[in-house]
Amino acid sequence: MGGGLIEDVGPSLDADGTPEIDGKNRLAVPGFVNAHMHSGENLNPGLFENLPLDIWFVHSHQVTRHVPPTPEAIYTRTALGAMQMMRTGTTTAIDFLYEAPYISMETLDAVARAYRDIGMRVTISLGFADRPYLESLPLGPEAASLVSSEAPPARADAMLELAGEAVGKWHSAGGMIDIGMAPSAPQRCTPEFLSSTHGFAMEHHLTWHTHALETKSQALTAQRWLGRSFIEQMHDMRLLGEHSSVVHAVWLSDRDIEILAETGTTMIHCLLSNLRLGDGIAPLPELLRHGVRVALGTDGRGCDETLDMIELAKMTALIHKVHGEPHEGWVRASQSLDMITANAAVPAGRKDHIGKIQPGYAADLVLFDTSSIPFTPLNDPVRQVVYGSASGEVATVIIDGKITYDAGRFTQIDGPEIIKATAGYASEEASASGDPQGAAALEVAVRKMLGEAEGANLGIDSYIGRRSDSASSD
């Protein structure tokens, strides 16, 4: 390995003075890519249960908060999540950075420094919205008075100015840090802002990344506002393509799937967070049949505590076998592994750089201990990585040719000190997370909307089929 790149692959190579790692009883796989997570949720595990997304968002994203956390708190929480990912084999993350009430260069710098210090590769996707949260929901006019409880969004011109500063300071910093554009979602951004963020991304050769159609309420919003889906809207606006990715995409029509395939847009499947929030399940088998590129993302620790890509790959390969379709089309372990390596490299903006073990690619590797129980006997390495609960058998993580995690120890950051510091910042955040009374008022309006949305007939259904009355009474 030279300059952080793989120079050659083979059974017997001349090390030529390069330090060697004993590979006995080790299985090497490409470093995993978490295609969608939120470092802003790294202090949120265990806070919420049995809340649908629209209510969960009010609390987890602190929409009534008017003052951002301190840079020290942001640095610590980011490092904590990076540690959680790295120890289970993730070497690259797409961090959808959404900060309440807004991102500043000071808060962005704290995030970038944390990834730099631990040695993890990252695409920091700047999460912006120019509509208040309540305006993104299909609410009646009586909800307008509640907007005063919510922190106003930053101005569109200020957000684009920040993006310019971020690109100038951090984009491709040593090949380890990239900046991407991430308008929050079509319902949270005006069409003008969607277009301006996309234009900025194209001008600066950045990725463009957005949430879309995660819930039935979002599908209802699109039908009421547009008479068509948000995928169709973005397609008509020429926002989709290989440089673009849509996250969740649970409530898709047949035409939506065709558009994703035709444009080469990546769909990022967040199965575990969708299950946790009761969103429904994306039609993965149908997406794969149409040739849509699919990557996997954990989402944030507020709805997937583990940030564990192997756990996610396993569940993705398993749950989509229950649709009652011919077994020849079931998701395979090798497909699921591709979704956390080569496929996920595309939305990270690094398709020719990470996700494979071959010359010219980054030396981002995970070494598993094959003398452990999950790999004994070693019959099929790919299946045993995906199905065998192998996360605990990560022996060594190499990123950019450097060992960043080995034998349970982080080599570039003081892991125990980060964990110790987190307790204080978590307590500090709990007492400064916004206006509880305002959040409660917002929740009342959102609950009413959800009742209406769940009763709507949209012509598509992404929930697991309910048992019929007759079957339930048997």
C-alpha positions as CSV (number, residue, x, y, z in Angstrom):
1,M,0.0,0.0,0.0
2,G,1.4,3.3,-1.0
3,G,0.1,6.9,-0.4
4,G,-3.0,5.4,1.2
5,L,-3.8,3.4,-2.0
6,I,-3.7,-0.3,-2.7
7,E,-0.8,-0.9,-5.1
8,D,-1.2,-4.6,-5.8
9,V,-3.3,-7.7,-4.8
10,G,-2.0,-11.2,-4.8
11,P,-0.9,-14.3,-2.9
12,S,2.8,-13.4,-2.6
13,L,3.9,-9.8,-3.0
14,D,7.2,-8.0,-2.3
15,A,6.6,-5.7,0.6
16,D,9.7,-3.7,-0.3
17,G,10.2,-2.3,3.2
18,T,6.5,-1.6,3.8
19,P,5.4,-2.5,7.4
20,E,3.6,-5.8,7.3
21,I,0.4,-7.0,9.2
22,D,0.2,-10.7,10.1
23,G,-2.8,-11.9,8.1
24,K,-3.0,-15.3,9.7
25,N,-6.6,-16.2,10.7
26,R,-7.7,-12.9,9.1
27,L,-10.3,-12.2,6.5
28,A,-10.0,-8.9,4.6
29,V,-13.1,-7.1,3.3
30,P,-13.5,-3.6,1.9
31,G,-14.3,-1.0,4.5
32,F,-18.0,-0.5,5.0
33,V,-19.7,2.7,3.9
34,N,-22.7,4.0,6.0
35,A,-24.6,5.8,3.2
36,H,-26.8,7.8,5.6
37,M,-26.5,8.8,9.2
38,H,-26.9,11.9,11.4
39,S,-24.1,12.7,13.8
40,G,-26.5,15.2,15.4
41,E,-28.4,12.3,16.9
42,N,-25.4,10.6,18.5
43,L,-26.5,11.6,22.0
44,N,-30.1,10.3,21.4
45,P,-30.0,6.5,21.9
46,G,-32.8,5.2,24.0
47,L,-34.7,8.5,24.1
48,F,-37.7,7.6,22.0
49,E,-39.9,4.6,21.4
50,N,-43.1,4.0,19.5
51,L,-43.2,7.5,17.9
52,P,-44.0,7.8,14.2
53,L,-41.5,9.9,12.3
54,D,-43.5,13.1,12.2
55,I,-43.9,13.3,16.0
56,W,-40.4,11.9,16.6
57,F,-38.9,14.7,14.4
58,V,-40.4,17.4,16.7
59,H,-38.4,16.1,19.6
60,S,-35.3,14.5,18.1
61,H,-34.5,17.4,15.8
62,Q,-35.4,20.0,18.4
63,V,-37.4,22.2,16.0
64,T,-38.1,24.7,18.8
65,R,-34.5,25.1,19.7
66,H,-33.0,28.6,19.0
67,V,-29.4,28.2,20.1
68,P,-27.0,25.5,18.7
69,P,-24.9,23.2,21.0
70,T,-21.4,24.2,21.8
71,P,-18.6,23.2,19.4
72,E,-17.1,21.0,22.2
73,A,-20.4,19.1,22.6
74,I,-20.6,18.7,18.8
75,Y,-17.0,17.5,18.5
76,T,-17.6,14.9,21.3
77,R,-20.8,13.5,20.0
78,T,-19.4,13.2,16.5
79,A,-16.3,11.4,17.7
80,L,-18.6,9.1,19.8
81,G,-20.6,8.0,16.7
82,A,-17.4,7.6,14.6
83,M,-16.1,5.3,17.3
84,Q,-19.3,3.3,17.2
85,M,-19.1,2.9,13.4
86,M,-15.4,2.2,13.2
87,R,-15.4,-0.6,15.7
88,T,-18.0,-2.4,13.7
89,G,-16.1,-2.0,10.4
90,T,-17.3,1.3,8.9
91,T,-14.5,3.3,7.3
92,T,-16.6,5.9,5.4
93,A,-19.8,7.7,6.5
94,I,-22.2,10.1,4.7
95,D,-23.1,12.3,7.6
96,F,-26.3,14.2,6.8
97,L,-25.5,17.2,9.1
98,Y,-28.7,18.8,10.3
99,E,-28.1,21.2,13.2
100,A,-30.8,22.9,15.2
101,P,-31.5,25.7,14.6
102,Y,-28.8,26.1,11.8
103,I,-25.3,25.1,10.8
104,S,-22.5,27.6,11.2
105,M,-18.8,27.3,10.2
106,E,-18.0,26.9,13.9
107,T,-20.3,23.9,14.3
108,L,-19.3,22.4,11.0
109,D,-15.6,22.7,11.9
110,A,-16.2,20.7,15.1
111,V,-17.7,17.9,13.0
112,A,-14.9,17.8,10.5
113,R,-12.2,17.9,13.2
114,A,-13.8,14.9,14.9
115,Y,-13.7,12.8,11.8
116,R,-10.2,14.0,11.0
117,D,-8.9,13.2,14.4
118,I,-10.2,9.6,14.5
119,G,-9.1,9.0,10.9
120,M,-12.5,8.2,9.4
121,R,-13.4,9.1,5.8
122,V,-16.5,11.2,5.5
123,T,-18.8,13.1,3.2
124,I,-20.4,15.8,5.3
125,S,-23.7,16.5,3.6
126,L,-24.9,19.9,4.6
127,G,-28.6,19.6,5.7
128,F,-30.6,22.6,4.8
129,A,-34.3,23.6,4.7
130,D,-35.9,26.9,3.9
131,R,-39.4,26.0,5.2
132,P,-40.4,25.6,8.8
133,Y,-41.2,22.1,9.8
134,L,-44.9,22.7,10.2
135,E,-45.2,24.1,6.7
136,S,-43.8,20.8,5.4
137,L,-46.9,18.9,6.6
138,P,-50.4,18.6,5.2
139,L,-52.0,20.6,8.0
140,G,-55.0,22.8,8.1
141,P,-55.0,26.6,8.5
142,E,-55.6,26.3,12.2
143,A,-52.0,25.1,12.6
144,A,-50.5,28.4,11.4
145,S,-50.5,29.9,14.8
146,L,-48.2,27.2,16.1
147,V,-45.3,28.2,13.8
148,S,-44.2,30.8,16.3
149,S,-43.1,28.0,18.6
150,E,-40.6,26.8,15.9
151,A,-37.2,28.2,15.3
152,P,-37.2,29.9,11.9
153,P,-35.0,28.4,9.1
154,A,-31.9,30.1,8.0
155,R,-32.1,32.3,4.9
156,A,-31.4,30.5,1.6
157,D,-28.6,32.9,0.6
158,A,-26.9,32.4,4.0
159,M,-27.0,28.7,3.6
160,L,-25.4,28.8,0.2
161,E,-22.8,31.2,1.5
162,L,-21.9,28.7,4.2
163,A,-21.7,25.9,1.7
164,G,-19.2,28.0,-0.3
165,E,-17.0,28.5,2.8
166,A,-17.3,24.8,3.7
167,V,-16.2,23.7,0.3
168,G,-13.2,26.1,0.3
169,K,-12.1,24.9,3.7
170,W,-12.9,21.2,3.9
171,H,-13.8,19.6,0.6
172,S,-11.3,16.8,-0.3
173,A,-9.1,17.7,2.7
174,G,-6.4,15.1,2.2
175,G,-8.9,12.9,0.4
176,M,-10.6,12.2,3.7
177,I,-13.3,14.8,4.0
178,D,-15.8,15.8,1.3
179,I,-18.7,18.2,1.4
180,G,-22.0,17.4,-0.2
181,M,-25.3,19.3,-0.5
182,A,-28.3,17.9,1.3
183,P,-31.6,19.8,1.1
184,S,-33.6,18.1,3.8
185,A,-36.6,16.9,1.7
186,P,-38.8,18.2,-1.1
187,Q,-41.5,19.1,1.4
188,R,-39.1,21.1,3.6
189,C,-37.6,23.1,0.7
190,T,-39.1,25.4,-1.8
191,P,-38.6,24.4,-5.4
192,E,-36.3,27.4,-5.9
193,F,-34.1,26.2,-3.0
194,L,-34.0,22.7,-4.3
195,S,-32.8,24.0,-7.6
196,S,-30.2,26.4,-6.1
197,T,-28.7,23.6,-3.9
198,H,-28.5,21.3,-6.9
199,G,-26.9,24.0,-9.1
200,F,-24.3,24.7,-6.4
201,A,-23.6,20.9,-6.2
202,M,-23.1,20.7,-9.9
203,E,-20.9,23.8,-10.1
204,H,-18.6,22.4,-7.4
205,H,-18.8,18.7,-8.4
206,L,-20.5,17.7,-5.1
207,T,-23.0,15.0,-4.3
208,W,-26.7,15.9,-3.9
209,H,-28.6,14.0,-1.2
210,T,-32.1,14.3,0.1
211,H,-34.8,12.4,2.0
212,A,-37.9,11.5,0.0
213,L,-41.2,9.7,0.6
214,E,-40.3,8.1,3.9
215,T,-43.8,8.1,5.3
216,K,-47.4,7.8,4.2
217,S,-47.9,11.4,5.4
218,Q,-45.2,12.6,3.0
219,A,-46.8,10.7,0.1
220,L,-50.1,12.4,1.0
221,T,-48.3,15.8,1.1
222,A,-47.0,15.2,-2.5
223,Q,-50.4,14.2,-3.8
224,R,-52.1,17.2,-2.2
225,W,-49.5,19.8,-3.2
226,L,-48.4,18.5,-6.6
227,G,-50.8,15.8,-7.8
228,R,-47.8,13.6,-8.3
229,S,-44.9,12.2,-6.2
230,F,-41.9,14.0,-5.0
231,I,-39.7,11.7,-7.1
232,E,-41.6,12.8,-10.2
233,Q,-41.2,16.4,-9.2
234,M,-37.4,16.1,-8.8
235,H,-37.2,14.3,-12.1
236,D,-39.1,17.0,-13.9
237,M,-36.7,19.6,-12.3
238,R,-33.7,17.6,-13.5
239,L,-32.4,17.0,-10.1
240,L,-31.8,13.3,-10.3
241,G,-28.9,11.3,-11.7
242,E,-25.8,9.4,-10.6
243,H,-24.6,12.4,-8.5
244,S,-27.9,12.3,-6.6
245,S,-29.3,10.0,-3.9
246,V,-32.7,9.7,-2.3
247,V,-32.9,8.4,1.2
248,H,-35.7,6.1,2.5
249,A,-38.0,6.1,-0.6
250,V,-40.5,3.9,1.2
251,W,-43.7,5.0,-0.4
252,L,-42.8,4.6,-4.1
253,S,-45.1,4.2,-7.1
254,D,-44.2,2.0,-10.1
255,R,-43.3,5.2,-12.0
256,D,-41.1,6.4,-9.2
257,I,-39.1,3.1,-9.4
258,E,-38.8,3.5,-13.2
259,I,-37.5,7.1,-12.8
260,L,-34.8,6.0,-10.2
261,A,-33.6,3.3,-12.6
262,E,-33.7,5.5,-15.7
263,T,-31.7,8.3,-14.1
264,G,-29.1,6.2,-12.3
265,T,-30.1,7.7,-9.0
266,T,-29.1,5.8,-5.9
267,M,-31.8,4.8,-3.4
268,I,-30.5,4.6,0.2
269,H,-32.4,2.0,2.1
270,C,-32.6,2.6,5.9
271,L,-34.5,-0.5,6.8
272,L,-33.9,-0.5,10.6
273,S,-34.8,3.1,11.2
274,N,-37.9,2.7,9.0
275,L,-39.0,-0.3,11.1
276,R,-38.2,1.6,14.4
277,L,-40.4,4.6,13.3
278,G,-43.2,2.6,11.7
279,D,-42.6,4.1,8.3
280,G,-43.3,1.0,6.3
281,I,-40.9,-1.0,4.2
282,A,-39.4,0.1,0.9
283,P,-40.0,-2.2,-2.1
284,L,-36.4,-3.4,-2.4
285,P,-37.0,-6.5,-4.5
286,E,-38.9,-4.4,-7.1
287,L,-36.1,-1.8,-7.0
288,L,-33.5,-4.4,-7.7
289,R,-35.5,-6.0,-10.5
290,H,-35.5,-2.6,-12.2
291,G,-31.8,-2.2,-11.8
292,V,-31.9,0.6,-9.3
293,R,-28.6,1.1,-7.4
294,V,-29.3,0.6,-3.7
295,A,-27.0,1.5,-0.8
296,L,-27.7,1.0,2.9
297,G,-27.7,3.6,5.7
298,T,-28.3,3.2,9.4
299,D,-29.9,6.7,9.9
300,G,-29.1,8.3,13.2
301,R,-28.7,6.8,16.7
302,G,-32.1,8.2,17.6
303,C,-33.7,5.5,15.6
304,D,-30.9,2.9,15.1
305,E,-28.7,2.9,18.1
306,T,-26.0,0.6,16.9
307,L,-24.8,2.3,13.6
308,D,-23.8,-1.3,12.8
309,M,-23.6,-1.9,9.0
310,I,-23.3,-5.7,9.3
311,E,-26.5,-5.8,11.4
312,L,-28.2,-3.7,8.8
313,A,-26.9,-5.8,5.9
314,K,-28.2,-9.0,7.6
315,M,-31.7,-7.6,8.3
316,T,-31.9,-6.3,4.7
317,A,-31.0,-9.7,3.3
318,L,-33.6,-11.4,5.6
319,I,-36.7,-9.2,5.8
320,H,-37.2,-9.0,2.1
321,K,-37.6,-12.7,1.8
322,V,-41.0,-12.6,3.4
323,H,-42.9,-10.9,0.6
324,G,-44.1,-14.3,-0.7
325,E,-42.1,-14.0,-3.9
326,P,-40.2,-16.8,-5.7
327,H,-37.1,-17.7,-3.7
328,E,-34.9,-17.3,-6.8
329,G,-35.4,-13.5,-6.5
330,W,-34.6,-13.2,-2.8
331,V,-31.9,-10.8,-1.7
332,R,-28.6,-12.6,-1.4
333,A,-25.9,-11.9,1.2
334,S,-23.5,-10.8,-1.6
335,Q,-26.0,-8.2,-2.8
336,S,-26.4,-6.9,0.7
337,L,-22.7,-6.7,1.1
338,D,-22.4,-4.7,-2.2
339,M,-25.0,-2.3,-0.7
340,I,-22.5,-1.4,2.1
341,T,-19.4,-1.3,-0.1
342,A,-19.2,-0.6,-3.8
343,N,-22.8,0.6,-4.2
344,A,-22.5,3.0,-1.3
345,A,-19.3,4.5,-2.6
346,V,-21.4,6.2,-5.4
347,P,-23.5,8.5,-3.1
348,A,-20.4,9.2,-1.1
349,G,-18.9,10.7,-4.3
350,R,-16.1,8.1,-4.3
351,K,-17.2,5.4,-6.7
352,D,-13.7,4.9,-8.2
353,H,-11.9,5.2,-4.9
354,I,-13.5,3.1,-2.2
355,G,-15.6,-0.1,-1.8
356,K,-13.3,-2.6,-3.5
357,I,-10.0,-4.3,-2.8
358,Q,-8.1,-3.7,-6.0
359,P,-5.1,-1.7,-7.2
360,G,-5.7,2.1,-7.3
361,Y,-8.5,2.0,-4.6
362,A,-8.1,3.4,-1.1
363,A,-6.5,1.1,1.4
364,D,-9.7,1.0,3.5
365,L,-10.0,-2.5,4.9
366,V,-11.6,-4.4,7.7
367,L,-9.9,-7.6,9.0
368,F,-12.0,-10.2,10.7
369,D,-10.7,-12.9,13.1
370,T,-11.5,-16.1,11.3
371,S,-10.5,-18.2,14.3
372,S,-13.6,-16.9,16.1
373,I,-16.9,-18.8,16.5
374,P,-18.9,-16.9,13.7
375,F,-16.2,-18.0,11.2
376,T,-15.8,-21.6,12.4
377,P,-16.1,-23.6,10.2
378,L,-15.3,-21.2,7.3
379,N,-17.7,-22.3,4.6
380,D,-18.6,-19.1,2.8
381,P,-16.9,-15.8,4.0
382,V,-19.4,-13.5,2.5
383,R,-22.4,-15.2,4.0
384,Q,-20.7,-15.6,7.3
385,V,-19.9,-11.9,7.4
386,V,-23.5,-10.9,6.7
387,Y,-25.4,-13.6,8.6
388,G,-23.0,-14.6,11.3
389,S,-23.1,-11.6,13.7
390,A,-19.5,-10.8,12.8
391,S,-19.4,-7.2,14.1
392,G,-17.8,-8.4,17.3
393,E,-15.0,-10.1,15.4
394,V,-13.6,-7.0,13.8
395,A,-9.9,-7.3,14.7
396,T,-8.4,-4.4,12.7
397,V,-9.6,-1.4,10.7
398,I,-7.3,0.2,8.2
399,I,-8.3,3.6,6.6
400,D,-6.1,5.3,4.0
401,G,-3.4,2.8,4.6
402,K,-3.3,3.5,8.4
403,I,-4.4,1.3,11.2
404,T,-7.1,3.3,13.0
405,Y,-8.6,0.5,15.2
406,D,-6.8,-2.6,16.4
407,A,-7.5,-5.2,19.1
408,G,-10.3,-3.1,20.7
409,R,-8.3,0.1,20.7
410,F,-8.6,3.3,18.7
411,T,-5.1,4.3,17.6
412,Q,-5.7,8.0,16.8
413,I,-8.1,9.2,19.4
414,D,-8.6,8.6,23.2
415,G,-11.7,6.5,23.2
416,P,-12.2,6.3,26.9
417,E,-11.8,10.1,27.3
418,I,-14.5,10.7,24.6
419,I,-16.9,8.3,26.4
420,K,-16.2,10.0,29.7
421,A,-16.8,13.5,28.2
422,T,-20.0,12.4,26.6
423,A,-21.9,12.1,29.9
424,G,-21.5,15.7,30.7
425,Y,-22.5,16.9,27.3
426,A,-25.5,14.7,27.2
427,S,-26.7,16.2,30.4
428,E,-26.0,19.7,29.1
429,E,-28.0,19.0,26.0
430,A,-31.0,17.6,27.8
431,S,-31.4,20.9,29.6
432,A,-31.1,23.0,26.5
433,S,-33.0,21.2,23.8
434,G,-35.7,23.8,23.1
435,D,-39.1,24.8,24.3
436,P,-41.0,21.8,25.8
437,Q,-44.4,23.6,25.8
438,G,-43.9,24.7,22.2
439,A,-42.9,21.1,21.2
440,A,-46.0,19.8,23.0
441,A,-48.3,22.2,21.0
442,L,-46.6,21.2,17.8
443,E,-47.1,17.5,18.6
444,V,-50.9,18.0,19.0
445,A,-51.2,19.4,15.5
446,V,-49.0,16.6,14.1
447,R,-51.0,13.9,15.8
448,K,-54.2,15.2,14.2
449,M,-52.6,15.2,10.8
450,L,-51.3,11.6,11.2
451,G,-54.8,10.3,11.9
452,E,-56.0,11.8,8.7
453,A,-53.0,10.6,6.7
454,E,-53.3,7.0,7.9
455,G,-56.9,6.9,6.7
456,A,-56.1,8.2,3.2
457,N,-56.2,5.9,0.2
458,L,-53.1,6.7,-1.9
459,G,-53.2,3.8,-4.3
460,I,-49.9,2.4,-2.8
461,D,-49.3,0.6,0.4
462,S,-45.8,0.1,1.9
463,Y,-47.0,-1.4,5.2
464,I,-46.6,-5.1,5.9
465,G,-50.0,-6.6,5.1
466,R,-52.4,-6.6,8.1
467,R,-54.2,-9.9,9.0
468,S,-57.8,-9.9,7.9
469,D,-60.6,-9.9,10.5
470,S,-61.4,-13.5,9.7
471,A,-57.8,-14.6,10.0
472,S,-57.4,-12.7,13.3
473,S,-60.4,-14.5,14.8
474,D,-59.3,-18.0,13.9
